[in-house]
Amino acid sequence: MLFPISDDDRHLVKPAYVTWVLLIANVLVFCYQSQNPAFTWGYSAVPAEITSGRDIVEPTVLPGGDEEIPHMPGPWPIHLTLLTSMFMHAGIMHLGGNMLFLWIFGDNVEHRFGHGTFLLFYLASGFAASFAQIAISPASSIPTLGASGAIAGILGAYLVLFPHNRVHAIFIIRVVSVPAFLVIAIWAVTQFVSGFGSLGTTGETGGVAYAAHIGGFVAGALVALFFRRRLDTEPDSFLARTYQRDPHDRRWW
């Protein structure tokens, strides 16, 4: 299994301000969550709340009757949880994994889109991920949270924009350098296989909302394809100069 730790972004010459702000925001919200459990239960996105428009405040017993979800009051309108849930996480490992992928892949996509466009793209990917999860289980009372869907969108865009960029990853006990498309393809296949394996349940397996990951990834890839196809010529940038130096980075459509 490949575990990415960094990518080849030595040509980036400007700070990725939005990526940094998103990282800090996610960490700060998680710190607040750790001190306020009610915030986590109230401000996570619950599909049944979004589809009904009603804030569920009574505890919900899951099918089987062996687990109860202690719902708490959320924001008004309740649809704001689609935004707040994007900055919340279920644990330190959940946060750490998401922030690692944001740190590795976010800066390149931000430099390609520009700061403002990248922020809108990040949020739109997160919304698309939430809607995908809601579509597959509209009556579910299980809260969903995390930046995974938005980051899946970043991975989809990265695959389109930088398929031949090198990603440094740990393979068993060695650090190897492999093309980005290989690392992201392995991740995507895992999500699709796991996702389709859970379509008969709630769309969640082991606490992971695979439908959200798939929705975010597909949305990110489509936006990046649309963005690239609208360009008649590559604008002058360090990326354009990289394309000229390395034929493997040519536009691949």
Sequence and secondary structure as in RCSB ss.txt:
>XXXX:A:sequence
MLFPISDDDRHLVKPAYVTWVLLIANVLVFCYQSQNPAFTWGYSAVPAEITSGRDIVEPTVLPGGDEEIPHMPGP
WPIHLTLLTSMFMHAGIMHLGGNMLFLWIFGDNVEHRFGHGTFLLFYLASGFAASFAQIAISPASSIPTLGASGA
IAGILGAYLVLFPHNRVHAIFIIRVVSVPAFLVIAIWAVTQFVSGFGSLGTTGETGGVAYAAHIGGFVAGALVAL
FFRRRLDTEPDSFLARTYQRDPHDRRWW
>XXXX:A:secstr
 EEEEEE  TT  S  HHHHHHHHHHHHHHHHHHH HHHHHHHSB HHHHHH     S EE TTSS EE      
SSGGGHHHHGGG  SSHHHHHHHHHHHHHHHHHHHHHH HHHHHHHHHHHHHHHHHHHHHH TT    B  SHHH
HHHHHHHHHHH TT EEEEEETTEEEEEEHHHHHHHHHHHHHHHHHHTTTTTSEETTEEHHHHHHHHHHHHHHHH
HHHHT SS  SSHHHHHHHH GGGS   
